[in-house]
Structure formats: C-alpha cells, structure tokens
Amino acid sequence: MNAPAKRSLVRRLAPALDVAAAIRILAAGLAELPVRTDQLRRIEVPIEGDVDPLELPAGFPRNVIEPLALLGPTWSAAGAVLDREVDLPAALDDPTERLATLGWPAAGPELRFALSARFDPDRDTGSEWSGFGSCRVWLPALQLDTEARCLALNWLDRDVGGESRRPLLAALARWRPLREAARDPRPVTWRHDPDARHHWHQQVEAALERIADTEVGPTLEKIVLARRLDGIAHRNLHPVDLLRARPLGTVGWPWWLERDGASWLGESPELLGIRQGTRLSTLALAGTRVRHDDPDRDEELGRELLASDKDRREQAAVTEWLHGRLAELSDQEPRRGDLELARLPQLQHLSRHLETDLTGTVADGRWLDALHPSPALCGAPRVAVRQWLRDTERFDRGLYGGVIGWLQRSRADMYVAIRGILLRERQVSVYAGAGLVRGSDPGQEWAETGAKLAAVCNRLGLQAPRNGHSP
C-alpha cells in the first residue's frame, strides 16, 4: 500500500488487473482505513486491464446499493456519500463548497458530483417518479472511471465505531463480474389504446389553436407535446441488459439512474451544456426525419429535412432562444456554428452548435436554469408553455426531458434526458415528444413520435411497437 497523500484524504492503493480485483483491494483498503468521523476521504485503485463502464453497476444485486447510476460512456457510480435535494436547478450552489466542511481542501483533487433534475419541478409528481426527487445532486461513494482506468471510493464515516461501513463492505463482498447479456430483442406487450391516436390529434389541435390565438395571454410560438407508451415485458429486465443491446455510446450519451427499485435509462443525443472552465457550449437540436437503409433515399430524406420550412423554423427558434440565453450569461457575442444534419442510427435532426465565455464566476445552477428547458423540449415562451402543459398533458414527464450529468470544479457535462425508458420490474414506459409550430400536421407528428418511440425500443433491445403503438 502506497503512502497516503494530502493528510490521508487520498490514499492510492496497489494497481489491479481488472474490476473484480480492484473491488477486493478497495474493500480491504476501506476495512483498514482508520475511522475519522465526518471527514471525507478517498481511496483509489488503478486498473491495468480493460474496463467496461457497465461492469461495476451490473455486478451488484438489485437494490443492494442506491443510488445506482451510469452517467456517460466512461463513468459509473454506486452509492452516495453526499446526497442533496433542491427545489430548482437555480437553487443549486457549488457542491464543492460543502466539501470544505468535511475537511476537503479547496486545492485538493476534484470530485465529481452526479445530478438529475425533473422537466417541471412545479408539476405534481407521479407515483412512478416519486423516488427520483426534483433536483438531486450526490457525490457517489463508488466510482469507476474508464478513461483514467481507476476505481475510487469517496468515504465518510458517520459514526465513531465505523459501523456505517458494514453495509458497503457487505455490498462489495456480494459484487460479481458482469455476465454476457442476451442480444435478442426482449418481448413486450404494449398497451393497446384504440383512442390514443384520436386523443393525440385532439391535443395537437388544441396546441395549434393556442399558438394561433394571439389574444389570450402571451403569444405561444411553439409547444412540445410528449407521448408515453406503456407496456409489460414478458420477464423481469435488468437495465444493463438493455444498455448492452447495442454498443454503448453509439447513439448519444448513455445514462442509468436507479432509485427505490425504479430505473430511468437511455441514451441522449441532446447536449444541454458543457462547461470547461468558463467556456460554455450547447447544441440546438430540432427537426426530425427517419433514416433509411437505402443510401440514396437516406440522403434524400436529409435534403428534405434541410429544405423543410417548418423544420428550419422550429430549429431556428431553438437556436435564437439559446443564443439569447447565452448572451445573458456573457459580455461577449455568443458564437454559433453552421446548420448541420445530426445523423443517428435511426433518426436525423437539424443541429447547430453555440458557445460563449461566461462572465466572471457563473454558478452551474445559473446556466442550467437559463438553458433548461429549451424550446426543443418545452416550447416558447417556456414559462407560459409549461403552465399550458401542466393543464393539458395527461401524465407527469418526471425526468423525461429533464437534466442528467455530472459536475466538478473545472468542468460540467449536462445532457437532456430524452430517448429513454422508465423500468419498474416488468413495467416499461417509453417517452417521446414532438415540437408544434404553425403548420404542424397532427398525423405527421404522430408518425414522428412513433418513429422516436420505436428508435428508443430498438436501441435498448426491446420489441418495438408498430407505428408507435401496439396493433
């Protein structure tokens, strides 16, 4: 065992050949660590072999450690040392400041905090989302960094005798290596609602009427309606089995959050913001077409999307809105890239990158509140649209369309939680949305959301519904 560094706050142990060996070394290191109540410390084990980001969370029996999470293709975590719930992202302070009260020096090694936030914190929470909270920030106890090839434990003794270690040590002892998951699509019986399409048309028409009505309240330029499709899997599903259905990270930024036995997982193509120091970049993503197996037809669909007046207006509205928000956070003119096609395996979108340099010290909570939810997920103006959605949508979006990511002193990576499913034992709920502006067609929007629902299912190895609903 190497000598501890920084007054025993960080202890780097001997390297391991794989995650299984690293788990054993880490457990032994925790058992030997002197008890110091309410002082945060960190143990690190370098891993010399290849690291699978899904191996760590998949190796624990279900509900042994909560929260259990995967955030991004190269970082996974289990358990929590510091777990804080706030009402709104705007109320989020710098979580590293709380480390000072636990003896962690300001100049010490950076620690990564995980974050998740609801789409609409002011809407009544559905029972299926109750365990996830409104805006939650936590410092994971156990972290696997596949880029640095390191397994780390952030630890805080809660008692003089060290009894608080026992549940974690027991969980580490129960960890087992990941077994290869089945690759065939998992059968799902999707709920058949014969009135679903009719209700959708009614909602779209009501939204278009509200957009056209400039005499009642503020003018609404765009409304994003969401759809939810429910089903029952033919057997219990493990989230890691679904995430391994395709190569991880090929569609976007993967995530998995588990609270109280419910899992919210998927792979998001939509960046909310990346802060590197004081530089903040974001992505305006709006407008959708499916991909096609025929390359010529696929190119034709892309050209059609680029030439579509409706989709270009929808994308421009998102770009201009984000440009305005970035301008409020900086004393410089935000920079914008060219309009491009973002081609995913099954869908393609209009996209444009934007970035700026933040003025002074801008707390992550401030720019998160400024950018979320964008018109791509909510509509514009967002305050009025969110109120309209509270009165109109039949279900709580929960974390769908919310924020997921991690933050630390020098960097924050935040993504919009779309293209995901909520899993509770055999119960499956899939979510998708459609942006409505003047000229939107209910039938086309039904088809677009159906394509998105099918894309989520295909990505996660679920039997896809036909045309967005069961036959």
C-alpha positions in Angstrom: 0.0 0.0 0.0 1.4 3.3 -1.0 1.8 6.2 1.5 -1.3 8.4 1.9 -1.3 11.8 0.4 -2.8 15.2 1.4 -3.1 14.4 5.1 -4.6 11.0 4.4 -7.5 12.4 2.4 -6.5 10.5 -0.7 -4.9 7.0 -0.5 -3.7 5.3 -3.7 -3.5 1.6 -3.4 -1.7 -1.0 -5.5 -3.0 -1.5 -9.1 -5.4 -4.3 -10.1 -5.6 -6.3 -13.3 -9.4 -6.0 -13.5 -12.5 -4.6 -11.8 -13.0 -7.8 -9.7 -9.5 -7.5 -8.2 -10.0 -3.7 -7.8 -13.1 -4.3 -5.8 -11.3 -6.7 -3.4 -8.4 -4.3 -3.0 -10.7 -1.4 -2.3 -12.7 -3.4 0.3 -9.5 -4.3 2.1 -8.4 -0.7 2.0 -11.7 0.5 3.4 -11.6 -2.1 6.2 -8.1 -0.9 7.2 -8.8 2.8 7.0 -8.7 4.5 10.4 -12.1 5.8 11.5 -12.4 9.6 11.4 -15.9 10.7 11.9 -17.3 13.3 9.4 -14.1 13.6 7.5 -14.3 12.9 3.7 -11.5 10.7 2.3 -10.8 9.0 -1.0 -9.3 5.6 -1.9 -8.1 4.9 -5.4 -7.2 1.7 -7.2 -5.6 1.9 -10.7 -6.8 -0.8 -13.1 -4.3 -2.0 -15.6 -6.7 -4.1 -17.8 -9.7 -3.1 -20.0 -12.6 -1.6 -18.2 -16.3 -2.0 -19.1 -18.3 1.0 -17.8 -21.3 -1.2 -17.2 -19.4 -3.9 -15.3 -19.4 -2.1 -11.9 -23.2 -1.3 -11.6 -24.3 -4.6 -13.2 -22.2 -6.7 -10.8 -24.3 -5.6 -7.7 -27.5 -7.4 -6.9 -30.5 -5.2 -7.5 -31.3 -2.7 -4.7 -28.2 -3.5 -2.7 -26.7 0.0 -3.1 -28.7 3.1 -4.0 -28.5 5.3 -5.9 -27.1 3.1 -8.6 -26.1 5.0 -11.7 -24.3 5.1 -15.0 -23.6 8.6 -16.4 -21.8 8.8 -19.7 -19.9 6.1 -21.5 -16.8 6.3 -19.3 -18.1 6.9 -15.8 -20.3 4.8 -13.5 -21.1 5.1 -9.8 -22.9 3.3 -7.0 -24.0 4.5 -3.5 -23.9 8.1 -2.2 -21.7 10.0 0.3 -23.4 13.4 0.0 -26.9 13.4 -1.3 -28.8 16.7 -1.6 -32.2 17.6 -2.9 -33.0 21.1 -4.1 -36.2 22.5 -5.4 -34.9 24.0 -8.6 -31.6 23.9 -10.6 -31.3 27.6 -10.0 -31.0 26.9 -6.3 -28.0 24.7 -6.9 -24.9 26.0 -5.2 -21.3 24.9 -5.8 -21.3 21.4 -4.3 -17.6 21.5 -3.8 -18.1 24.2 -1.2 -19.8 21.7 1.0 -16.6 19.6 0.9 -14.8 22.2 2.9 -16.9 21.5 6.0 -15.7 17.8 5.7 -12.1 18.7 5.7 -11.6 18.5 2.0 -9.2 21.3 0.9 -10.2 23.8 -1.8 -7.0 22.9 -3.7 -7.5 19.2 -3.2 -8.3 16.7 -6.0 -11.5 17.4 -7.8 -14.5 15.2 -7.1 -17.4 14.5 -9.5 -20.9 15.1 -8.4 -23.9 13.5 -10.2 -27.0 15.5 -11.0 -30.5 14.7 -12.1 -33.5 17.2 -12.4 -37.1 16.9 -13.5 -38.6 18.5 -16.6 -41.1 20.5 -14.5 -40.4 20.8 -10.7 -43.7 22.6 -10.2 -45.9 19.9 -11.5 -47.3 17.3 -9.1 -45.0 14.2 -9.1 -46.4 11.0 -10.4 -46.0 8.0 -8.2 -43.7 6.3 -10.7 -41.2 9.2 -10.4 -41.5 9.7 -6.6 -38.2 8.2 -5.7 -36.1 10.4 -8.0 -36.8 13.8 -6.4 -36.9 17.2 -8.1 -33.3 18.3 -8.5 -30.8 16.0 -6.8 -27.0 16.2 -6.5 -24.9 13.5 -5.0 -21.3 12.5 -4.5 -21.1 8.8 -5.4 -19.4 6.6 -2.9 -18.1 4.2 -5.5 -16.8 5.5 -8.9 -15.4 3.7 -11.9 -13.6 6.0 -14.4 -12.8 4.0 -17.5 -10.8 6.9 -19.1 -8.5 7.1 -16.1 -8.8 3.3 -15.5 -9.4 3.9 -11.8 -11.8 2.5 -9.2 -12.3 5.0 -6.4 -14.2 5.2 -3.1 -15.3 8.5 -1.6 -15.9 7.7 2.1 -17.3 9.5 5.1 -17.6 7.7 8.5 -20.9 8.6 10.1 -20.1 7.1 13.5 -17.2 6.7 15.9 -17.2 2.9 15.8 -17.2 2.6 12.0 -20.5 0.7 11.8 -21.6 2.7 8.8 -19.0 0.9 6.7 -20.6 -2.5 7.2 -23.4 -2.3 4.6 -20.9 -1.1 2.0 -18.4 -3.8 2.8 -21.2 -6.4 2.6 -22.3 -5.0 -0.8 -18.7 -5.1 -2.1 -18.4 -8.7 -1.0 -21.6 -9.6 -2.9 -20.4 -8.0 -6.2 -19.9 -10.4 -9.1 -18.4 -9.8 -12.6 -20.8 -9.0 -15.3 -22.2 -11.9 -17.3 -22.8 -11.6 -21.0 -26.3 -10.4 -21.7 -28.7 -11.8 -24.3 -28.8 -9.9 -27.6 -32.2 -10.8 -28.9 -35.0 -8.2 -28.5 -37.0 -8.5 -25.3 -40.7 -9.2 -26.0 -43.0 -6.6 -24.7 -46.8 -6.5 -24.7 -47.6 -2.8 -25.4 -50.8 -1.4 -24.1 -53.3 -1.0 -26.8 -55.4 2.1 -26.5 -57.7 2.4 -29.5 -58.4 6.1 -28.7 -54.7 7.0 -28.3 -54.4 8.5 -31.8 -57.6 10.4 -31.5 -56.6 11.9 -28.2 -53.2 12.8 -29.7 -54.9 14.6 -32.6 -57.1 16.5 -30.1 -54.1 17.6 -28.1 -52.2 18.7 -31.2 -55.2 20.6 -32.5 -55.6 22.3 -29.1 -52.0 23.3 -29.1 -52.2 24.7 -32.6 -55.3 26.7 -31.7 -53.5 28.1 -28.7 -50.5 29.1 -30.9 -52.8 30.8 -33.4 -54.7 32.6 -30.6 -52.8 35.9 -30.0 -55.5 37.5 -27.9 -55.4 35.1 -24.9 -52.4 35.6 -22.6 -48.8 35.6 -24.0 -48.3 34.5 -27.6 -47.0 30.9 -27.8 -44.6 30.3 -30.7 -44.0 26.6 -30.1 -45.4 23.8 -27.9 -43.7 20.5 -27.4 -46.2 17.7 -26.6 -45.0 14.4 -25.1 -46.3 10.9 -25.6 -45.9 8.0 -23.3 -46.3 4.4 -24.3 -46.7 1.7 -21.6 -46.1 -2.0 -21.8 -45.4 -5.2 -19.8 -42.2 -7.1 -20.5 -42.5 -10.9 -20.6 -40.0 -11.2 -17.9 -38.1 -9.0 -15.4 -35.4 -6.9 -17.2 -32.1 -5.7 -15.9 -31.2 -2.2 -17.1 -27.7 -3.3 -18.0 -29.1 -6.0 -20.3 -30.9 -3.2 -22.2 -28.0 -0.8 -22.3 -25.8 -3.6 -23.7 -28.2 -4.3 -26.5 -26.1 -2.0 -28.8 -22.6 -0.7 -28.5 -22.6 1.8 -25.7 -22.4 5.5 -26.8 -23.2 5.0 -30.4 -26.4 7.0 -30.3 -25.6 9.6 -27.7 -24.7 9.9 -24.0 -25.9 6.9 -22.1 -27.4 7.1 -18.6 -29.0 4.9 -15.9 -30.4 6.1 -12.6 -32.0 3.7 -10.1 -34.0 4.9 -7.1 -36.3 2.8 -5.0 -36.3 -0.1 -7.4 -37.3 2.1 -10.5 -34.8 2.7 -13.3 -34.6 5.6 -15.7 -32.3 4.8 -18.6 -31.5 5.6 -22.2 -29.0 7.3 -24.5 -29.5 11.0 -25.1 -28.5 12.7 -28.4 -29.1 16.2 -27.0 -26.4 18.1 -25.2 -27.7 20.8 -22.8 -24.3 22.3 -22.0 -20.6 21.5 -21.4 -18.7 24.0 -19.2 -14.9 23.8 -19.4 -13.6 26.4 -17.0 -15.6 29.5 -18.1 -16.4 28.3 -21.6 -19.9 27.1 -22.1 -21.1 25.2 -25.3 -24.5 23.9 -26.2 -26.4 22.4 -29.1 -29.6 23.5 -30.8 -31.3 20.3 -32.0 -34.8 20.3 -33.6 -36.5 18.9 -36.7 -36.6 15.2 -37.4 -36.6 12.6 -40.2 -36.1 8.9 -40.1 -33.0 7.2 -41.5 -33.4 4.8 -44.4 -31.4 1.6 -45.4 -31.2 2.8 -49.0 -28.3 5.4 -49.0 -29.9 7.4 -51.9 -33.2 7.6 -50.0 -31.4 8.4 -46.8 -29.7 11.3 -48.5 -33.0 12.4 -50.0 -34.6 12.5 -46.5 -31.7 14.5 -45.2 -32.0 17.1 -48.0 -35.8 17.2 -47.4 -35.1 18.0 -43.7 -32.6 20.7 -44.6 -35.1 22.2 -47.1 -38.2 22.0 -44.8 -39.6 25.4 -43.9 -41.4 24.0 -40.9 -38.4 22.2 -39.5 -36.0 25.1 -40.2 -38.3 27.5 -38.4 -38.5 25.0 -35.5 -34.7 24.7 -35.4 -34.2 28.5 -35.8 -36.5 29.1 -32.8 -34.3 26.9 -30.6 -31.1 28.5 -31.9 -32.3 32.0 -31.3 -33.6 31.2 -27.9 -30.3 29.6 -26.8 -28.3 32.5 -28.4 -30.3 34.9 -26.2 -29.7 32.9 -23.0 -26.0 32.6 -23.7 -25.8 36.3 -24.3 -27.3 36.9 -20.9 -24.6 34.9 -19.3 -21.7 36.6 -21.1 -20.5 40.1 -22.0 -19.4 38.7 -25.5 -21.5 37.8 -28.5 -22.1 34.0 -28.5 -20.6 32.1 -31.4 -22.7 29.8 -33.5 -21.8 27.1 -35.9 -23.3 26.1 -39.2 -26.6 24.4 -39.6 -25.9 20.7 -39.9 -27.5 17.3 -40.0 -27.0 15.2 -36.9 -27.3 11.7 -38.2 -28.1 9.0 -35.6 -28.6 5.3 -36.4 -32.4 5.6 -36.9 -33.1 9.4 -36.8 -31.6 12.5 -38.2 -32.1 16.1 -36.9 -31.2 19.7 -37.7 -28.4 20.9 -35.3 -26.3 23.9 -34.6 -23.5 24.3 -32.0 -23.3 27.5 -29.9 -20.7 28.6 -27.4 -19.7 31.6 -25.3 -17.3 32.5 -22.5 -19.1 33.1 -19.2 -18.7 36.4 -17.5 -16.9 36.1 -14.1 -17.9 33.2 -11.9 -21.3 31.8 -13.1 -22.6 29.1 -10.9 -23.7 25.9 -12.7 -27.1 26.3 -11.2 -27.5 29.7 -13.0 -26.7 28.5 -16.5 -28.6 25.3 -16.0 -31.7 27.3 -15.1 -31.1 29.6 -18.1 -30.8 26.8 -20.6 -33.3 24.3 -19.3 -35.9 23.5 -20.6 -35.1 24.8 -24.1 -37.8 25.3 -26.8 -36.7 21.9 -28.2 -38.1 20.2 -25.1 -40.8 22.6 -23.9 -41.6 25.3 -26.3 -41.5 29.1 -26.2 -42.0 31.1 -24.2 -41.3 28.4 -21.7 -43.0 29.8 -18.6 -46.3 30.1 -20.3 -45.9 26.8 -22.3 -45.0 24.8 -19.1 -48.2 26.1 -17.5 -50.2 25.1 -20.6 -48.6 21.6 -20.5 -49.5 21.2 -16.8 -53.1 21.8 -17.7 -53.1 19.7 -20.8 -50.7 16.7 -20.7 -52.2 13.6 -19.1 -49.1 12.4 -17.3 -46.1 13.6 -15.4 -43.0 13.7 -17.5 -40.8 13.2 -14.5 -37.2 13.0 -15.5 -38.1 12.7 -19.2 -36.9 16.0 -20.8 -35.1 16.8 -17.5 -31.3 17.1 -16.9 -28.7 14.4 -16.2 -25.0 14.8 -15.9 -22.0 15.4 -13.7 -20.2 18.5 -12.4 -17.0 19.4 -10.8 -14.9 22.5 -10.2 -13.3 22.7 -13.6 -16.0 21.1 -15.8 -19.6 20.2 -16.0 -21.3 17.9 -18.6 -25.1 18.1 -18.8 -27.5 16.4 -21.1 -31.2 16.4 -21.8 -32.8 13.1 -20.7 -34.6 12.1 -23.9 -34.7 8.8 -25.7 -35.3 6.9 -22.5 -37.5 4.4 -20.7 -38.7 4.0 -17.2 -38.5 0.5 -15.9 -40.2 -0.9 -12.8 -39.7 -4.7 -12.7 -41.7 -5.7 -15.8 -43.4 -2.4 -16.3 -42.0 -0.3 -19.2 -42.8 3.3 -20.1 -41.3 4.9 -23.2 -41.4 8.6 -23.9 -41.1 10.8 -27.0 -42.1 14.4 -27.9 -42.9 16.5 -30.9 -42.4 20.2 -31.5 -45.5 22.0 -32.7 -45.4 25.3 -34.6 -47.8 26.9 -37.1 -48.2 24.5 -40.0 -47.7 21.3 -37.9 -49.8 18.4 -39.0 -51.2 16.0 -36.3 -50.8 12.9 -38.5 -47.1 13.7 -39.3 -46.4 14.5 -35.6 -48.0 11.2 -34.6 -45.7 9.4 -37.1 -42.7 11.3 -35.9 -43.3 10.5 -32.2 -43.9 6.9 -33.3 -40.6 6.7 -35.0 -38.9 8.1 -31.9 -40.6 5.6 -29.6 -39.5 2.8 -31.9 -36.0 4.1 -32.0 -35.8 4.1 -28.2 -37.0 0.5 -28.1 -34.7 -0.7 -30.9 -31.7 1.0 -29.2 -32.5 -0.7 -25.9 -33.2 -4.1 -27.2 -37.0 -4.1 -26.7 -39.6 -5.3 -29.1 -40.6 -2.1 -30.8 -44.3 -1.2 -31.1 -45.8 -0.9 -34.6 -46.3 2.7 -35.7 -45.7 3.9 -32.2 -48.4 1.8 -30.6 -49.4 -1.8 -30.3 -51.5 -3.3 -33.0 
